[in-house]
Amino acid sequence: MKKSRRMQILVDLAKRKEDVAAQQLARDKAKVQHDLKKLNELKDYAGQYESERNLLGLSPYLTTNYQHFVDRVQQAIVQQEAAVGRAEQQADMSMRRWLQTRTKTKSMDWLKEKSHKVELAVEAKQEQRQSDEFAMRRFLDSM
């Protein structure tokens, strides 16, 4: 088996690893988007309640309960911001992992192509040598 063919097997394996890393990156990016959407929804929800509190004439008891509810929503926002931060970190790690696998795949593919070119040059040289030998034999036989 030629070296370039053996290298192709390694390139194929590297591409599979790269594909797995790319799929993980896509999942992590989708999680970031999902978490950001939830965060924006929570912020919108809190903003609506904050604006409604000013419009409603609430008794002191209801104002206290209302404020507790708004505080819980604010806590949920803080927790969701932390979740977004974790998801972004995970996506960054996945991006670095994918870039590493992509670089490795490109390097292996370059080496395979280089080996293939060397093999073609060797084959061309052998064919030229055989052609020269054949021409020399014909010339010598014709004398």
Order of alpha helices (4+ residues) and beta strands (2+ residues): alpha-alpha
